[in-house]
Amino acid sequence: MGILAEQLKNQKEAQVPQGIVSITPSDTTKLARPIRAFMVTGPGDVSLLMNDGTAGVYPGCVAGTQYMGKILRINTTGTTATGIKGLL
C-alpha cells in the first residue's frame, strides 16, 4: 500500500467513533473527554457546549441519529432528549 493510500485509510479510521459512553447532562461539569458525536434514545432538544467555547441547541434530535461535533458538555438546561450516548 502506498503512502497516500495509507494516509487515506488512517483518516477514514480517525473519523469513525471508537467507543460509546452514557451522558449525564450538567450545566457545570464538562465531560471526562470530548465526544465526537452523540445519539439519543428519546427524542428532543440537546443543549451543548462545543470545543471552541460556543454553546447552542440541536433542536428536535431523533432517536438513533448521530449528531456530529467536538462536544465538551451536554447541558441540563435546554435538553429535553433522553438516553444520550456519547461517541468517542
KOLGU-4560 file (N, C-alpha, C; in nm, 3 decimals, padded with zeros to 5 digits):
<recs>
<n_xx: 00.085 n_yy: -00.118 n_zz: 00.000 ca_xx: 00.000 ca_yy: 00.000 ca_zz: 00.000 c_xx: 00.089 c_yy: 00.124 c_zz: 00.000 mol: A seq: 1 type: MET>
<n_xx: 00.057 n_yy: 00.218 n_zz: -00.088 ca_xx: 00.135 ca_yy: 00.340 ca_zz: -00.097 c_xx: 00.110 c_yy: 00.434 c_zz: 00.021 mol: A seq: 2 type: GLY>
<n_xx: 00.193 n_yy: 00.536 n_zz: 00.032 ca_xx: 00.183 ca_yy: 00.631 ca_zz: 00.143 c_xx: 00.049 c_yy: 00.704 c_zz: 00.142 mol: A seq: 3 type: ILE>
<n_xx: 00.006 n_yy: 00.750 n_zz: 00.026 ca_xx: -00.121 ca_yy: 00.822 ca_zz: 00.016 c_xx: -00.239 c_yy: 00.732 c_zz: 00.055 mol: A seq: 4 type: LEU>
<n_xx: -00.238 n_yy: 00.609 n_zz: 00.006 ca_xx: -00.345 ca_yy: 00.515 ca_zz: 00.040 c_xx: -00.348 c_yy: 00.489 c_zz: 00.190 mol: A seq: 5 type: ALA>
<n_xx: -00.233 n_yy: 00.476 n_zz: 00.251 ca_xx: -00.224 ca_yy: 00.454 ca_zz: 00.396 c_xx: -00.277 c_yy: 00.575 c_zz: 00.473 mol: A seq: 6 type: GLU>
<n_xx: -00.243 n_yy: 00.695 n_zz: 00.427 ca_xx: -00.292 ca_yy: 00.817 ca_zz: 00.492 c_xx: -00.443 c_yy: 00.828 c_zz: 00.483 mol: A seq: 7 type: GLN>
<n_xx: -00.499 n_yy: 00.796 n_zz: 00.367 ca_xx: -00.645 ca_yy: 00.799 ca_zz: 00.350 c_xx: -00.714 c_yy: 00.697 c_zz: 00.439 mol: A seq: 8 type: LEU>
<n_xx: -00.656 n_yy: 00.578 n_zz: 00.450 ca_xx: -00.711 ca_yy: 00.474 ca_zz: 00.537 c_xx: -00.711 c_yy: 00.522 c_zz: 00.682 mol: A seq: 9 type: LYS>
<n_xx: -00.601 n_yy: 00.579 n_zz: 00.726 ca_xx: -00.590 ca_yy: 00.628 ca_zz: 00.864 c_xx: -00.688 c_yy: 00.742 c_zz: 00.890 mol: A seq: 10 type: ASN>
<n_xx: -00.707 n_yy: 00.830 n_zz: 00.792 ca_xx: -00.800 ca_yy: 00.942 ca_zz: 00.806 c_xx: -00.943 c_yy: 00.891 c_zz: 00.820 mol: A seq: 11 type: GLN>
<n_xx: -00.982 n_yy: 00.793 n_zz: 00.739 ca_xx: -01.116 ca_yy: 00.736 ca_zz: 00.748 c_xx: -01.138 c_yy: 00.670 c_zz: 00.884 mol: A seq: 12 type: LYS>
<n_xx: -01.039 n_yy: 00.596 n_zz: 00.934 ca_xx: -01.050 ca_yy: 00.531 ca_zz: 01.064 c_xx: -01.061 c_yy: 00.634 c_zz: 01.175 mol: A seq: 13 type: GLU>
<n_xx: -00.994 n_yy: 00.748 n_zz: 01.163 ca_xx: -00.998 ca_yy: 00.852 ca_zz: 01.265 c_xx: -01.136 c_yy: 00.916 c_zz: 01.274 mol: A seq: 14 type: ALA>
<n_xx: -01.215 n_yy: 00.910 n_zz: 01.167 ca_xx: -01.347 ca_yy: 00.970 ca_zz: 01.165 c_xx: -01.454 c_yy: 00.877 c_zz: 01.223 mol: A seq: 15 type: GLN>
<n_xx: -01.423 n_yy: 00.751 n_zz: 01.238 ca_xx: -01.519 ca_yy: 00.653 ca_zz: 01.289 c_xx: -01.513 c_yy: 00.652 c_zz: 01.441 mol: A seq: 16 type: VAL>
<n_xx: -01.629 n_yy: 00.661 n_zz: 01.509 ca_xx: -01.627 ca_yy: 00.655 ca_zz: 01.655 c_xx: -01.561 c_yy: 00.526 c_zz: 01.705 mol: A seq: 17 type: PRO>
<n_xx: -01.484 n_yy: 00.540 n_zz: 01.813 ca_xx: -01.408 ca_yy: 00.428 ca_zz: 01.867 c_xx: -01.466 c_yy: 00.374 c_zz: 01.997 mol: A seq: 18 type: GLN>
<n_xx: -01.566 n_yy: 00.441 n_zz: 02.053 ca_xx: -01.627 ca_yy: 00.398 ca_zz: 02.179 c_xx: -01.757 c_yy: 00.470 c_zz: 02.203 mol: A seq: 19 type: GLY>
<n_xx: -01.827 n_yy: 00.428 n_zz: 02.310 ca_xx: -01.955 ca_yy: 00.489 ca_zz: 02.345 c_xx: -01.964 c_yy: 00.504 c_zz: 02.496 mol: A seq: 20 type: ILE>
<n_xx: -02.022 n_yy: 00.615 n_zz: 02.542 ca_xx: -02.040 ca_yy: 00.641 ca_zz: 02.685 c_xx: -02.180 c_yy: 00.697 c_zz: 02.709 mol: A seq: 21 type: VAL>
<n_xx: -02.236 n_yy: 00.666 n_zz: 02.825 ca_xx: -02.362 ca_yy: 00.727 ca_zz: 02.865 c_xx: -02.335 c_yy: 00.868 c_zz: 02.915 mol: A seq: 22 type: SER>
<n_xx: -02.421 n_yy: 00.961 n_zz: 02.881 ca_xx: -02.402 ca_yy: 01.101 ca_zz: 02.917 c_xx: -02.507 c_yy: 01.144 c_zz: 03.020 mol: A seq: 23 type: ILE>
<n_xx: -02.460 n_yy: 01.204 n_zz: 03.129 ca_xx: -02.548 ca_yy: 01.268 ca_zz: 03.225 c_xx: -02.533 c_yy: 01.418 c_zz: 03.205 mol: A seq: 24 type: THR>
<n_xx: -02.637 n_yy: 01.484 n_zz: 03.155 ca_xx: -02.627 ca_yy: 01.628 ca_zz: 03.132 c_xx: -02.594 c_yy: 01.706 c_zz: 03.259 mol: A seq: 25 type: PRO>
<n_xx: -02.515 n_yy: 01.813 n_zz: 03.242 ca_xx: -02.476 ca_yy: 01.901 ca_zz: 03.353 c_xx: -02.453 c_yy: 02.040 c_zz: 03.298 mol: A seq: 26 type: SER>
<n_xx: -02.492 n_yy: 02.141 n_zz: 03.374 ca_xx: -02.468 ca_yy: 02.278 ca_zz: 03.332 c_xx: -02.330 c_yy: 02.328 c_zz: 03.373 mol: A seq: 27 type: ASP>
<n_xx: -02.256 n_yy: 02.250 n_zz: 03.452 ca_xx: -02.127 ca_yy: 02.296 ca_zz: 03.502 c_xx: -02.010 c_yy: 02.200 c_zz: 03.477 mol: A seq: 28 type: THR>
<n_xx: -02.035 n_yy: 02.072 n_zz: 03.476 ca_xx: -01.927 ca_yy: 01.973 ca_zz: 03.465 c_xx: -01.907 c_yy: 01.929 c_zz: 03.320 mol: A seq: 29 type: THR>
<n_xx: -01.785 n_yy: 01.950 n_zz: 03.269 ca_xx: -01.753 ca_yy: 01.905 ca_zz: 03.134 c_xx: -01.735 c_yy: 01.753 c_zz: 03.134 mol: A seq: 30 type: LYS>
<n_xx: -01.746 n_yy: 01.695 n_zz: 03.017 ca_xx: -01.725 ca_yy: 01.551 ca_zz: 03.001 c_xx: -01.580 c_yy: 01.516 c_zz: 03.034 mol: A seq: 31 type: LEU>
<n_xx: -01.557 n_yy: 01.393 n_zz: 03.075 ca_xx: -01.420 ca_yy: 01.349 ca_zz: 03.107 c_xx: -01.327 c_yy: 01.367 c_zz: 02.988 mol: A seq: 32 type: ALA>
<n_xx: -01.380 n_yy: 01.348 n_zz: 02.868 ca_xx: -01.306 ca_yy: 01.376 ca_zz: 02.745 c_xx: -01.408 c_yy: 01.415 c_zz: 02.640 mol: A seq: 33 type: ARG>
<n_xx: -01.369 n_yy: 01.498 n_zz: 02.544 ca_xx: -01.465 ca_yy: 01.542 ca_zz: 02.442 c_xx: -01.520 c_yy: 01.424 c_zz: 02.364 mol: A seq: 34 type: PRO>
<n_xx: -01.645 n_yy: 01.437 n_zz: 02.321 ca_xx: -01.703 ca_yy: 01.336 ca_zz: 02.234 c_xx: -01.709 c_yy: 01.392 c_zz: 02.093 mol: A seq: 35 type: ILE>
<n_xx: -01.710 n_yy: 01.303 n_zz: 01.995 ca_xx: -01.713 ca_yy: 01.347 ca_zz: 01.855 c_xx: -01.852 c_yy: 01.343 c_zz: 01.795 mol: A seq: 36 type: ARG>
<n_xx: -01.946 n_yy: 01.284 n_zz: 01.870 ca_xx: -02.085 ca_yy: 01.277 ca_zz: 01.825 c_xx: -02.172 c_yy: 01.230 c_zz: 01.941 mol: A seq: 37 type: ALA>
<n_xx: -02.303 n_yy: 01.243 n_zz: 01.924 ca_xx: -02.395 ca_yy: 01.188 ca_zz: 02.023 c_xx: -02.518 c_yy: 01.133 c_zz: 01.953 mol: A seq: 38 type: PHE>
<n_xx: -02.589 n_yy: 01.047 n_zz: 02.025 ca_xx: -02.717 ca_yy: 00.993 ca_zz: 01.981 c_xx: -02.811 c_yy: 00.998 c_zz: 02.100 mol: A seq: 39 type: MET>
<n_xx: -02.941 n_yy: 00.994 n_zz: 02.074 ca_xx: -03.040 ca_yy: 00.991 ca_zz: 02.182 c_xx: -03.131 c_yy: 00.871 c_zz: 02.161 mol: A seq: 40 type: VAL>
<n_xx: -03.189 n_yy: 00.820 n_zz: 02.272 ca_xx: -03.289 ca_yy: 00.714 ca_zz: 02.259 c_xx: -03.429 c_yy: 00.769 c_zz: 02.272 mol: A seq: 41 type: THR>
<n_xx: -03.443 n_yy: 00.886 n_zz: 02.338 ca_xx: -03.571 ca_yy: 00.955 ca_zz: 02.349 c_xx: -03.558 c_yy: 01.090 c_zz: 02.281 mol: A seq: 42 type: GLY>
<n_xx: -03.640 n_yy: 01.119 n_zz: 02.181 ca_xx: -03.625 ca_yy: 01.241 ca_zz: 02.101 c_xx: -03.644 c_yy: 01.370 c_zz: 02.182 mol: A seq: 43 type: PRO>
<n_xx: -03.584 n_yy: 01.477 n_zz: 02.133 ca_xx: -03.597 ca_yy: 01.608 ca_zz: 02.194 c_xx: -03.479 c_yy: 01.696 c_zz: 02.160 mol: A seq: 44 type: GLY>
<n_xx: -03.470 n_yy: 01.809 n_zz: 02.228 ca_xx: -03.360 ca_yy: 01.905 ca_zz: 02.207 c_xx: -03.239 c_yy: 01.866 c_zz: 02.291 mol: A seq: 45 type: ASP>
<n_xx: -03.119 n_yy: 01.899 n_zz: 02.240 ca_xx: -02.995 ca_yy: 01.878 ca_zz: 02.315 c_xx: -02.917 c_yy: 02.009 c_zz: 02.316 mol: A seq: 46 type: VAL>
<n_xx: -02.894 n_yy: 02.061 n_zz: 02.437 ca_xx: -02.816 ca_yy: 02.183 ca_zz: 02.456 c_xx: -02.673 c_yy: 02.143 c_zz: 02.488 mol: A seq: 47 type: SER>
<n_xx: -02.576 n_yy: 02.207 n_zz: 02.423 ca_xx: -02.438 ca_yy: 02.163 ca_zz: 02.441 c_xx: -02.336 c_yy: 02.276 c_zz: 02.432 mol: A seq: 48 type: LEU>
<n_xx: -02.217 n_yy: 02.244 n_zz: 02.478 ca_xx: -02.100 ca_yy: 02.333 ca_zz: 02.471 c_xx: -02.001 c_yy: 02.269 c_zz: 02.376 mol: A seq: 49 type: LEU>
<n_xx: -01.963 n_yy: 02.344 n_zz: 02.272 ca_xx: -01.869 ca_yy: 02.292 ca_zz: 02.173 c_xx: -01.725 c_yy: 02.321 c_zz: 02.214 mol: A seq: 50 type: MET>
<n_xx: -01.632 n_yy: 02.257 n_zz: 02.145 ca_xx: -01.490 ca_yy: 02.268 ca_zz: 02.174 c_xx: -01.438 c_yy: 02.411 c_zz: 02.162 mol: A seq: 51 type: ASN>
<n_xx: -01.495 n_yy: 02.490 n_zz: 02.073 ca_xx: -01.447 ca_yy: 02.627 ca_zz: 02.053 c_xx: -01.506 c_yy: 02.726 c_zz: 02.153 mol: A seq: 52 type: ASP>
<n_xx: -01.588 n_yy: 02.675 n_zz: 02.249 ca_xx: -01.645 ca_yy: 02.760 ca_zz: 02.352 c_xx: -01.785 c_yy: 02.810 c_zz: 02.322 mol: A seq: 53 type: GLY>
<n_xx: -01.834 n_yy: 02.786 n_zz: 02.201 ca_xx: -01.970 ca_yy: 02.827 ca_zz: 02.169 c_xx: -02.070 c_yy: 02.726 c_zz: 02.225 mol: A seq: 54 type: THR>
<n_xx: -02.189 n_yy: 02.775 n_zz: 02.255 ca_xx: -02.296 ca_yy: 02.690 ca_zz: 02.307 c_xx: -02.418 c_yy: 02.704 c_zz: 02.218 mol: A seq: 55 type: ALA>
<n_xx: -02.499 n_yy: 02.601 n_zz: 02.215 ca_xx: -02.619 ca_yy: 02.607 ca_zz: 02.134 c_xx: -02.706 c_yy: 02.487 c_zz: 02.157 mol: A seq: 56 type: GLY>
<n_xx: -02.813 n_yy: 02.480 n_zz: 02.082 ca_xx: -02.909 ca_yy: 02.371 ca_zz: 02.094 c_xx: -02.925 c_yy: 02.301 c_zz: 01.960 mol: A seq: 57 type: VAL>
<n_xx: -02.917 n_yy: 02.168 n_zz: 01.962 ca_xx: -02.954 ca_yy: 02.088 ca_zz: 01.846 c_xx: -03.103 c_yy: 02.058 c_zz: 01.866 mol: A seq: 58 type: TYR>
<n_xx: -03.191 n_yy: 02.124 n_zz: 01.793 ca_xx: -03.335 ca_yy: 02.107 ca_zz: 01.816 c_xx: -03.390 c_yy: 01.980 c_zz: 01.749 mol: A seq: 59 type: PRO>
<n_xx: -03.486 n_yy: 01.919 n_zz: 01.815 ca_xx: -03.558 ca_yy: 01.806 ca_zz: 01.756 c_xx: -03.474 c_yy: 01.686 c_zz: 01.720 mol: A seq: 60 type: GLY>
<n_xx: -03.380 n_yy: 01.647 n_zz: 01.806 ca_xx: -03.296 ca_yy: 01.530 ca_zz: 01.777 c_xx: -03.383 c_yy: 01.404 c_zz: 01.772 mol: A seq: 61 type: CYS>
<n_xx: -03.356 n_yy: 01.319 n_zz: 01.677 ca_xx: -03.432 ca_yy: 01.198 ca_zz: 01.653 c_xx: -03.354 c_yy: 01.078 c_zz: 01.706 mol: A seq: 62 type: VAL>
<n_xx: -03.423 n_yy: 00.986 n_zz: 01.770 ca_xx: -03.359 ca_yy: 00.866 ca_zz: 01.824 c_xx: -03.287 c_yy: 00.789 c_zz: 01.713 mol: A seq: 63 type: ALA>
<n_xx: -03.163 n_yy: 00.746 n_zz: 01.744 ca_xx: -03.086 ca_yy: 00.664 ca_zz: 01.651 c_xx: -03.005 c_yy: 00.740 c_zz: 01.547 mol: A seq: 64 type: GLY>
<n_xx: -03.012 n_yy: 00.872 n_zz: 01.547 ca_xx: -02.936 ca_yy: 00.953 ca_zz: 01.451 c_xx: -02.810 c_yy: 01.006 c_zz: 01.518 mol: A seq: 65 type: THR>
<n_xx: -02.696 n_yy: 01.000 n_zz: 01.448 ca_xx: -02.571 ca_yy: 01.055 ca_zz: 01.501 c_xx: -02.564 c_yy: 01.203 c_zz: 01.469 mol: A seq: 66 type: GLN>
<n_xx: -02.532 n_yy: 01.282 n_zz: 01.572 ca_xx: -02.512 ca_yy: 01.427 ca_zz: 01.557 c_xx: -02.366 c_yy: 01.455 c_zz: 01.586 mol: A seq: 67 type: TYR>
<n_xx: -02.295 n_yy: 01.508 n_zz: 01.488 ca_xx: -02.150 ca_yy: 01.525 ca_zz: 01.495 c_xx: -02.109 c_yy: 01.658 c_zz: 01.556 mol: A seq: 68 type: MET>
<n_xx: -01.988 n_yy: 01.661 n_zz: 01.608 ca_xx: -01.927 ca_yy: 01.781 ca_zz: 01.662 c_xx: -01.826 c_yy: 01.744 c_zz: 01.768 mol: A seq: 69 type: GLY>
<n_xx: -01.734 n_yy: 01.831 n_zz: 01.796 ca_xx: -01.641 ca_yy: 01.808 ca_zz: 01.908 c_xx: -01.705 c_yy: 01.875 c_zz: 02.029 mol: A seq: 70 type: LYS>
<n_xx: -01.763 n_yy: 01.795 n_zz: 02.117 ca_xx: -01.851 ca_yy: 01.842 ca_zz: 02.222 c_xx: -01.787 c_yy: 01.823 c_zz: 02.359 mol: A seq: 71 type: ILE>
<n_xx: -01.786 n_yy: 01.932 n_zz: 02.438 ca_xx: -01.725 ca_yy: 01.929 ca_zz: 02.572 c_xx: -01.826 c_yy: 01.901 c_zz: 02.683 mol: A seq: 72 type: LEU>
<n_xx: -01.953 n_yy: 01.939 n_zz: 02.660 ca_xx: -02.054 ca_yy: 01.923 ca_zz: 02.766 c_xx: -02.193 c_yy: 01.918 c_zz: 02.705 mol: A seq: 73 type: ARG>
<n_xx: -02.279 n_yy: 01.834 n_zz: 02.761 ca_xx: -02.421 ca_yy: 01.835 ca_zz: 02.730 c_xx: -02.488 c_yy: 01.903 c_zz: 02.849 mol: A seq: 74 type: ILE>
<n_xx: -02.555 n_yy: 02.013 n_zz: 02.825 ca_xx: -02.617 ca_yy: 02.092 ca_zz: 02.932 c_xx: -02.751 c_yy: 02.033 c_zz: 02.976 mol: A seq: 75 type: ASN>
<n_xx: -02.781 n_yy: 02.048 n_zz: 03.105 ca_xx: -02.912 ca_yy: 02.009 ca_zz: 03.157 c_xx: -03.018 c_yy: 02.106 c_zz: 03.109 mol: A seq: 76 type: THR>
<n_xx: -02.990 n_yy: 02.236 n_zz: 03.126 ca_xx: -03.084 ca_yy: 02.340 ca_zz: 03.085 c_xx: -03.097 c_yy: 02.341 c_zz: 02.933 mol: A seq: 77 type: THR>
<n_xx: -03.217 n_yy: 02.323 n_zz: 02.884 ca_xx: -03.241 ca_yy: 02.324 ca_zz: 02.741 c_xx: -03.241 c_yy: 02.187 c_zz: 02.676 mol: A seq: 78 type: GLY>
<n_xx: -03.203 n_yy: 02.083 n_zz: 02.752 ca_xx: -03.201 ca_yy: 01.948 ca_zz: 02.697 c_xx: -03.328 c_yy: 01.875 c_zz: 02.739 mol: A seq: 79 type: THR>
<n_xx: -03.404 n_yy: 01.831 n_zz: 02.640 ca_xx: -03.526 ca_yy: 01.754 ca_zz: 02.666 c_xx: -03.515 c_yy: 01.609 c_zz: 02.618 mol: A seq: 80 type: THR>
<n_xx: -03.415 n_yy: 01.581 n_zz: 02.535 ca_xx: -03.392 ca_yy: 01.443 ca_zz: 02.487 c_xx: -03.344 c_yy: 01.358 c_zz: 02.603 mol: A seq: 81 type: ALA>
<n_xx: -03.367 n_yy: 01.228 n_zz: 02.595 ca_xx: -03.323 ca_yy: 01.135 ca_zz: 02.699 c_xx: -03.238 c_yy: 01.024 c_zz: 02.638 mol: A seq: 82 type: THR>
<n_xx: -03.172 n_yy: 00.950 n_zz: 02.728 ca_xx: -03.090 ca_yy: 00.838 ca_zz: 02.682 c_xx: -02.978 c_yy: 00.882 c_zz: 02.592 mol: A seq: 83 type: GLY>
<n_xx: -02.904 n_yy: 00.986 n_zz: 02.633 ca_xx: -02.799 ca_yy: 01.042 ca_zz: 02.549 c_xx: -02.673 c_yy: 00.956 c_zz: 02.560 mol: A seq: 84 type: ILE>
<n_xx: -02.620 n_yy: 00.916 n_zz: 02.446 ca_xx: -02.498 ca_yy: 00.837 ca_zz: 02.436 c_xx: -02.394 c_yy: 00.918 c_zz: 02.359 mol: A seq: 85 type: LYS>
<n_xx: -02.273 n_yy: 00.928 n_zz: 02.417 ca_xx: -02.164 ca_yy: 00.998 ca_zz: 02.350 c_xx: -02.077 c_yy: 00.901 c_zz: 02.274 mol: A seq: 86 type: GLY>
<n_xx: -02.037 n_yy: 00.938 n_zz: 02.155 ca_xx: -01.949 ca_yy: 00.856 ca_zz: 02.071 c_xx: -01.810 c_yy: 00.917 c_zz: 02.075 mol: A seq: 87 type: LEU>
<n_xx: -01.712 n_yy: 00.834 n_zz: 02.112 ca_xx: -01.573 ca_yy: 00.880 ca_zz: 02.127 c_xx: -01.497 c_yy: 00.862 c_zz: 01.997 mol: A seq: 88 type: LEU>
</recs>
